[in-house]
Amino acid sequence: MAQAAASHAEPGVATGISGNIVGALAGFGAALAVGLIGSKAAEAVGRNPGAFGNILTLSIIGMALAEGLGIIAFFAVK
């Protein structure tokens, strides 16, 4: 009976590992989104330099939203 109880892992260990994986995926997703937004914004400015101000505004808003979702997801798993 004592051996059966000792063979079980603590429940907090598996939860901590899965939470770290989800946090890492949230950070990766946010970084990927910011990179894609930045590359597409640079491409758009290269095609139409006159729209630089509008593109910059929209890209900053998009990056802020992507980072915000990454931060929310990171704190939601902790």
Backbone atoms as SQL, in Angstrom:
CREATE TABLE atoms (id INTEGER PRIMARY KEY, chain TEXT, resi INTEGER, resn TEXT, atom TEXT, x REAL, y REAL, z REAL);
INSERT INTO atoms VALUES
  (1, 'A', 1, 'MET', 'N', 0.825, -1.186, 0.000),
  (2, 'A', 1, 'MET', 'CA', 0.000, 0.000, 0.000),
  (3, 'A', 1, 'MET', 'C', 0.875, 1.258, 0.000),
  (4, 'A', 2, 'ALA', 'N', 1.937, 1.267, 0.763),
  (5, 'A', 2, 'ALA', 'CA', 2.817, 2.426, 0.821),
  (6, 'A', 2, 'ALA', 'C', 3.540, 2.626, -0.499),
  (7, 'A', 3, 'GLN', 'N', 3.867, 1.559, -1.200),
  (8, 'A', 3, 'GLN', 'CA', 4.552, 1.688, -2.483),
  (9, 'A', 3, 'GLN', 'C', 3.630, 2.272, -3.541),
  (10, 'A', 4, 'ALA', 'N', 2.354, 1.912, -3.521),
  (11, 'A', 4, 'ALA', 'CA', 1.405, 2.438, -4.498),
  (12, 'A', 4, 'ALA', 'C', 1.243, 3.946, -4.331),
  (13, 'A', 5, 'ALA', 'N', 1.227, 4.425, -3.102),
  (14, 'A', 5, 'ALA', 'CA', 1.081, 5.856, -2.855),
  (15, 'A', 5, 'ALA', 'C', 2.351, 6.603, -3.250),
  (16, 'A', 6, 'ALA', 'N', 3.517, 5.985, -3.081),
  (17, 'A', 6, 'ALA', 'CA', 4.779, 6.640, -3.391),
  (18, 'A', 6, 'ALA', 'C', 5.045, 6.683, -4.890),
  (19, 'A', 7, 'SER', 'N', 4.415, 5.824, -5.672),
  (20, 'A', 7, 'SER', 'CA', 4.702, 5.772, -7.101),
  (21, 'A', 7, 'SER', 'C', 3.990, 6.875, -7.885),
  (22, 'A', 8, 'HIS', 'N', 2.996, 7.511, -7.305),
  (23, 'A', 8, 'HIS', 'CA', 2.276, 8.569, -8.009),
  (24, 'A', 8, 'HIS', 'C', 3.063, 9.876, -7.928),
  (25, 'A', 9, 'ALA', 'N', 3.140, 10.581, -9.069),
  (26, 'A', 9, 'ALA', 'CA', 3.809, 11.878, -9.092),
  (27, 'A', 9, 'ALA', 'C', 2.891, 12.928, -8.475),
  (28, 'A', 10, 'GLU', 'N', 3.482, 14.000, -8.013),
  (29, 'A', 10, 'GLU', 'CA', 2.683, 15.084, -7.456),
  (30, 'A', 10, 'GLU', 'C', 1.870, 15.732, -8.569),
  (31, 'A', 11, 'PRO', 'N', 0.625, 16.083, -8.310),
  (32, 'A', 11, 'PRO', 'CA', -0.207, 16.650, -9.373),
  (33, 'A', 11, 'PRO', 'C', 0.272, 18.023, -9.846),
  (34, 'A', 12, 'GLY', 'N', 0.988, 18.754, -9.019),
  (35, 'A', 12, 'GLY', 'CA', 1.447, 20.083, -9.405),
  (36, 'A', 12, 'GLY', 'C', 2.553, 20.070, -10.442),
  (37, 'A', 13, 'VAL', 'N', 3.288, 18.981, -10.535),
  (38, 'A', 13, 'VAL', 'CA', 4.409, 18.910, -11.473),
  (39, 'A', 13, 'VAL', 'C', 3.908, 18.918, -12.911),
  (40, 'A', 14, 'ALA', 'N', 2.951, 18.065, -13.233),
  (41, 'A', 14, 'ALA', 'CA', 2.424, 18.004, -14.599),
  (42, 'A', 14, 'ALA', 'C', 1.719, 19.305, -14.967),
  (43, 'A', 15, 'THR', 'N', 1.039, 19.901, -14.038),
  (44, 'A', 15, 'THR', 'CA', 0.344, 21.159, -14.308),
  (45, 'A', 15, 'THR', 'C', 1.343, 22.268, -14.593),
  (46, 'A', 16, 'GLY', 'N', 2.436, 22.309, -13.855),
  (47, 'A', 16, 'GLY', 'CA', 3.463, 23.327, -14.074),
  (48, 'A', 16, 'GLY', 'C', 4.136, 23.179, -15.417),
  (49, 'A', 17, 'ILE', 'N', 4.386, 21.949, -15.826),
  (50, 'A', 17, 'ILE', 'CA', 5.030, 21.725, -17.118),
  (51, 'A', 17, 'ILE', 'C', 4.099, 22.128, -18.254),
  (52, 'A', 18, 'SER', 'N', 2.848, 21.725, -18.179),
  (53, 'A', 18, 'SER', 'CA', 1.910, 22.081, -19.255),
  (54, 'A', 18, 'SER', 'C', 1.663, 23.585, -19.277),
  (55, 'A', 19, 'GLY', 'N', 1.657, 24.231, -18.126),
  (56, 'A', 19, 'GLY', 'CA', 1.490, 25.684, -18.084),
  (57, 'A', 19, 'GLY', 'C', 2.667, 26.397, -18.725),
  (58, 'A', 20, 'ASN', 'N', 3.877, 25.878, -18.525),
  (59, 'A', 20, 'ASN', 'CA', 5.047, 26.483, -19.145),
  (60, 'A', 20, 'ASN', 'C', 5.019, 26.310, -20.656),
  (61, 'A', 21, 'ILE', 'N', 4.538, 25.170, -21.118),
  (62, 'A', 21, 'ILE', 'CA', 4.446, 24.942, -22.562),
  (63, 'A', 21, 'ILE', 'C', 3.442, 25.903, -23.179),
  (64, 'A', 22, 'VAL', 'N', 2.305, 26.078, -22.536),
  (65, 'A', 22, 'VAL', 'CA', 1.289, 27.004, -23.054),
  (66, 'A', 22, 'VAL', 'C', 1.811, 28.433, -23.039),
  (67, 'A', 23, 'GLY', 'N', 2.521, 28.810, -21.994),
  (68, 'A', 23, 'GLY', 'CA', 3.108, 30.149, -21.934),
  (69, 'A', 23, 'GLY', 'C', 4.133, 30.375, -23.026),
  (70, 'A', 24, 'ALA', 'N', 4.937, 29.354, -23.304),
  (71, 'A', 24, 'ALA', 'CA', 5.931, 29.457, -24.373),
  (72, 'A', 24, 'ALA', 'C', 5.256, 29.577, -25.735),
  (73, 'A', 25, 'LEU', 'N', 4.192, 28.817, -25.943),
  (74, 'A', 25, 'LEU', 'CA', 3.460, 28.912, -27.214),
  (75, 'A', 25, 'LEU', 'C', 2.797, 30.277, -27.373),
  (76, 'A', 26, 'ALA', 'N', 2.306, 30.835, -26.280),
  (77, 'A', 26, 'ALA', 'CA', 1.706, 32.173, -26.342),
  (78, 'A', 26, 'ALA', 'C', 2.764, 33.213, -26.703),
  (79, 'A', 27, 'GLY', 'N', 3.933, 33.115, -26.111),
  (80, 'A', 27, 'GLY', 'CA', 5.017, 34.041, -26.443),
  (81, 'A', 27, 'GLY', 'C', 5.483, 33.880, -27.879),
  (82, 'A', 28, 'PHE', 'N', 5.570, 32.627, -28.330),
  (83, 'A', 28, 'PHE', 'CA', 5.976, 32.364, -29.706),
  (84, 'A', 28, 'PHE', 'C', 4.952, 32.915, -30.685),
  (85, 'A', 29, 'GLY', 'N', 3.671, 32.730, -30.385),
  (86, 'A', 29, 'GLY', 'CA', 2.620, 33.245, -31.259),
  (87, 'A', 29, 'GLY', 'C', 2.637, 34.762, -31.347),
  (88, 'A', 30, 'ALA', 'N', 2.849, 35.417, -30.215),
  (89, 'A', 30, 'ALA', 'CA', 2.904, 36.881, -30.210),
  (90, 'A', 30, 'ALA', 'C', 4.121, 37.382, -30.983),
  (91, 'A', 31, 'ALA', 'N', 5.265, 36.735, -30.807),
  (92, 'A', 31, 'ALA', 'CA', 6.466, 37.139, -31.533),
  (93, 'A', 31, 'ALA', 'C', 6.312, 36.912, -33.031),
  (94, 'A', 32, 'LEU', 'N', 5.693, 35.806, -33.397),
  (95, 'A', 32, 'LEU', 'CA', 5.455, 35.517, -34.807),
  (96, 'A', 32, 'LEU', 'C', 4.517, 36.556, -35.420),
  (97, 'A', 33, 'ALA', 'N', 3.469, 36.919, -34.694),
  (98, 'A', 33, 'ALA', 'CA', 2.520, 37.917, -35.195),
  (99, 'A', 33, 'ALA', 'C', 3.180, 39.277, -35.368),
  (100, 'A', 34, 'VAL', 'N', 3.997, 39.679, -34.420),
  (101, 'A', 34, 'VAL', 'CA', 4.669, 40.973, -34.520),
  (102, 'A', 34, 'VAL', 'C', 5.637, 40.969, -35.704),
  (103, 'A', 35, 'GLY', 'N', 6.342, 39.875, -35.906),
  (104, 'A', 35, 'GLY', 'CA', 7.254, 39.785, -37.043),
  (105, 'A', 35, 'GLY', 'C', 6.531, 39.843, -38.375),
  (106, 'A', 36, 'LEU', 'N', 5.414, 39.146, -38.476),
  (107, 'A', 36, 'LEU', 'CA', 4.637, 39.186, -39.720),
  (108, 'A', 36, 'LEU', 'C', 4.063, 40.574, -39.981),
  (109, 'A', 37, 'ILE', 'N', 3.574, 41.224, -38.937),
  (110, 'A', 37, 'ILE', 'CA', 3.027, 42.572, -39.100),
  (111, 'A', 37, 'ILE', 'C', 4.125, 43.531, -39.548),
  (112, 'A', 38, 'GLY', 'N', 5.294, 43.423, -38.934),
  (113, 'A', 38, 'GLY', 'CA', 6.405, 44.297, -39.310),
  (114, 'A', 38, 'GLY', 'C', 6.867, 44.077, -40.738),
  (115, 'A', 39, 'SER', 'N', 6.952, 42.821, -41.151),
  (116, 'A', 39, 'SER', 'CA', 7.410, 42.548, -42.513),
  (117, 'A', 39, 'SER', 'C', 6.383, 43.007, -43.543),
  (118, 'A', 40, 'LYS', 'N', 5.106, 42.799, -43.264),
  (119, 'A', 40, 'LYS', 'CA', 4.074, 43.241, -44.204),
  (120, 'A', 40, 'LYS', 'C', 3.973, 44.765, -44.242),
  (121, 'A', 41, 'ALA', 'N', 4.212, 45.418, -43.108),
  (122, 'A', 41, 'ALA', 'CA', 4.193, 46.884, -43.095),
  (123, 'A', 41, 'ALA', 'C', 5.350, 47.435, -43.922),
  (124, 'A', 42, 'ALA', 'N', 6.538, 46.841, -43.797),
  (125, 'A', 42, 'ALA', 'CA', 7.678, 47.288, -44.596),
  (126, 'A', 42, 'ALA', 'C', 7.423, 47.046, -46.078),
  (127, 'A', 43, 'GLU', 'N', 6.801, 45.937, -46.410),
  (128, 'A', 43, 'GLU', 'CA', 6.456, 45.641, -47.800),
  (129, 'A', 43, 'GLU', 'C', 5.445, 46.654, -48.339),
  (130, 'A', 44, 'ALA', 'N', 4.450, 46.991, -47.519),
  (131, 'A', 44, 'ALA', 'CA', 3.435, 47.948, -47.952),
  (132, 'A', 44, 'ALA', 'C', 4.020, 49.336, -48.158),
  (133, 'A', 45, 'VAL', 'N', 4.933, 49.747, -47.302),
  (134, 'A', 45, 'VAL', 'CA', 5.567, 51.057, -47.450),
  (135, 'A', 45, 'VAL', 'C', 6.453, 51.062, -48.701),
  (136, 'A', 46, 'GLY', 'N', 7.085, 49.933, -48.985),
  (137, 'A', 46, 'GLY', 'CA', 7.897, 49.849, -50.198),
  (138, 'A', 46, 'GLY', 'C', 7.057, 49.979, -51.455),
  (139, 'A', 47, 'ARG', 'N', 5.842, 49.479, -51.411),
  (140, 'A', 47, 'ARG', 'CA', 4.960, 49.577, -52.577),
  (141, 'A', 47, 'ARG', 'C', 4.311, 50.961, -52.702),
  (142, 'A', 48, 'ASN', 'N', 4.015, 51.580, -51.555),
  (143, 'A', 48, 'ASN', 'CA', 3.347, 52.878, -51.581),
  (144, 'A', 48, 'ASN', 'C', 3.928, 53.764, -50.477),
  (145, 'A', 49, 'PRO', 'N', 5.043, 54.449, -50.755),
  (146, 'A', 49, 'PRO', 'CA', 5.690, 55.267, -49.705),
  (147, 'A', 49, 'PRO', 'C', 4.823, 56.415, -49.207),
  (148, 'A', 50, 'GLY', 'N', 3.867, 56.847, -49.981),
  (149, 'A', 50, 'GLY', 'CA', 3.018, 57.961, -49.568),
  (150, 'A', 50, 'GLY', 'C', 2.071, 57.606, -48.434),
  (151, 'A', 51, 'ALA', 'N', 1.821, 56.311, -48.244),
  (152, 'A', 51, 'ALA', 'CA', 0.902, 55.872, -47.191),
  (153, 'A', 51, 'ALA', 'C', 1.645, 55.468, -45.919),
  (154, 'A', 52, 'PHE', 'N', 2.849, 55.989, -45.760),
  (155, 'A', 52, 'PHE', 'CA', 3.682, 55.593, -44.616),
  (156, 'A', 52, 'PHE', 'C', 3.002, 55.836, -43.280),
  (157, 'A', 53, 'GLY', 'N', 2.400, 57.000, -43.095),
  (158, 'A', 53, 'GLY', 'CA', 1.784, 57.347, -41.804),
  (159, 'A', 53, 'GLY', 'C', 0.628, 56.430, -41.446),
  (160, 'A', 54, 'ASN', 'N', -0.235, 56.152, -42.414),
  (161, 'A', 54, 'ASN', 'CA', -1.372, 55.266, -42.153),
  (162, 'A', 54, 'ASN', 'C', -0.908, 53.836, -41.874),
  (163, 'A', 55, 'ILE', 'N', 0.074, 53.381, -42.631),
  (164, 'A', 55, 'ILE', 'CA', 0.585, 52.015, -42.443),
  (165, 'A', 55, 'ILE', 'C', 1.261, 51.890, -41.084),
  (166, 'A', 56, 'LEU', 'N', 2.030, 52.903, -40.710),
  (167, 'A', 56, 'LEU', 'CA', 2.701, 52.872, -39.407),
  (168, 'A', 56, 'LEU', 'C', 1.685, 52.816, -38.269),
  (169, 'A', 57, 'THR', 'N', 0.639, 53.622, -38.373),
  (170, 'A', 57, 'THR', 'CA', -0.393, 53.637, -37.331),
  (171, 'A', 57, 'THR', 'C', -1.068, 52.271, -37.198),
  (172, 'A', 58, 'LEU', 'N', -1.480, 51.708, -38.322),
  (173, 'A', 58, 'LEU', 'CA', -2.151, 50.407, -38.294),
  (174, 'A', 58, 'LEU', 'C', -1.223, 49.295, -37.814),
  (175, 'A', 59, 'SER', 'N', 0.055, 49.362, -38.202),
  (176, 'A', 59, 'SER', 'CA', 0.973, 48.309, -37.769),
  (177, 'A', 59, 'SER', 'C', 1.268, 48.399, -36.272),
  (178, 'A', 60, 'ILE', 'N', 1.369, 49.598, -35.747),
  (179, 'A', 60, 'ILE', 'CA', 1.598, 49.745, -34.302),
  (180, 'A', 60, 'ILE', 'C', 0.395, 49.231, -33.520),
  (181, 'A', 61, 'ILE', 'N', -0.816, 49.530, -33.986),
  (182, 'A', 61, 'ILE', 'CA', -2.019, 49.017, -33.320),
  (183, 'A', 61, 'ILE', 'C', -2.061, 47.496, -33.384),
  (184, 'A', 62, 'GLY', 'N', -1.747, 46.933, -34.547),
  (185, 'A', 62, 'GLY', 'CA', -1.736, 45.476, -34.696),
  (186, 'A', 62, 'GLY', 'C', -0.701, 44.816, -33.813),
  (187, 'A', 63, 'MET', 'N', 0.484, 45.406, -33.724),
  (188, 'A', 63, 'MET', 'CA', 1.532, 44.843, -32.866),
  (189, 'A', 63, 'MET', 'C', 1.132, 44.926, -31.395),
  (190, 'A', 64, 'ALA', 'N', 0.511, 46.014, -31.000),
  (191, 'A', 64, 'ALA', 'CA', 0.078, 46.159, -29.611),
  (192, 'A', 64, 'ALA', 'C', -0.981, 45.122, -29.260),
  (193, 'A', 65, 'LEU', 'N', -1.905, 44.884, -30.182),
  (194, 'A', 65, 'LEU', 'CA', -2.930, 43.873, -29.929),
  (195, 'A', 65, 'LEU', 'C', -2.321, 42.476, -29.849),
  (196, 'A', 66, 'ALA', 'N', -1.379, 42.165, -30.723),
  (197, 'A', 66, 'ALA', 'CA', -0.733, 40.844, -30.697),
  (198, 'A', 66, 'ALA', 'C', 0.046, 40.646, -29.403),
  (199, 'A', 67, 'GLU', 'N', 0.791, 41.657, -28.988),
  (200, 'A', 67, 'GLU', 'CA', 1.545, 41.561, -27.742),
  (201, 'A', 67, 'GLU', 'C', 0.609, 41.484, -26.543),
  (202, 'A', 68, 'GLY', 'N', -0.480, 42.231, -26.590),
  (203, 'A', 68, 'GLY', 'CA', -1.446, 42.196, -25.494),
  (204, 'A', 68, 'GLY', 'C', -2.055, 40.813, -25.323),
  (205, 'A', 69, 'LEU', 'N', -2.404, 40.180, -26.426),
  (206, 'A', 69, 'LEU', 'CA', -2.941, 38.820, -26.345),
  (207, 'A', 69, 'LEU', 'C', -1.897, 37.844, -25.820),
  (208, 'A', 70, 'GLY', 'N', -0.651, 38.040, -26.209),
  (209, 'A', 70, 'GLY', 'CA', 0.416, 37.168, -25.688),
  (210, 'A', 70, 'GLY', 'C', 0.595, 37.346, -24.190),
  (211, 'A', 71, 'ILE', 'N', 0.544, 38.564, -23.721),
  (212, 'A', 71, 'ILE', 'CA', 0.689, 38.818, -22.281),
  (213, 'A', 71, 'ILE', 'C', -0.495, 38.269, -21.503),
  (214, 'A', 72, 'ILE', 'N', -1.702, 38.456, -22.039),
  (215, 'A', 72, 'ILE', 'CA', -2.889, 37.920, -21.373),
  (216, 'A', 72, 'ILE', 'C', -2.817, 36.402, -21.290),
  (217, 'A', 73, 'ALA', 'N', -2.420, 35.762, -22.382),
  (218, 'A', 73, 'ALA', 'CA', -2.300, 34.300, -22.379),
  (219, 'A', 73, 'ALA', 'C', -1.230, 33.836, -21.413),
  (220, 'A', 74, 'PHE', 'N', -0.129, 34.588, -21.331),
  (221, 'A', 74, 'PHE', 'CA', 0.952, 34.213, -20.414),
  (222, 'A', 74, 'PHE', 'C', 0.467, 34.258, -18.963),
  (223, 'A', 75, 'PHE', 'N', -0.250, 35.302, -18.597),
  (224, 'A', 75, 'PHE', 'CA', -0.731, 35.409, -17.221),
  (225, 'A', 75, 'PHE', 'C', -1.919, 34.499, -16.937),
  (226, 'A', 76, 'ALA', 'N', -2.653, 34.126, -17.970),
  (227, 'A', 76, 'ALA', 'CA', -3.796, 33.224, -17.776),
  (228, 'A', 76, 'ALA', 'C', -3.345, 31.811, -17.404),
  (229, 'A', 77, 'VAL', 'N', -2.159, 31.406, -17.867),
  (230, 'A', 77, 'VAL', 'CA', -1.699, 30.053, -17.550),
  (231, 'A', 77, 'VAL', 'C', -0.975, 30.002, -16.208),
  (232, 'A', 78, 'LYS', 'N', -0.613, 31.137, -15.666),
  (233, 'A', 78, 'LYS', 'CA', 0.118, 31.128, -14.379),
  (234, 'A', 78, 'LYS', 'C', -0.799, 31.087, -13.213);
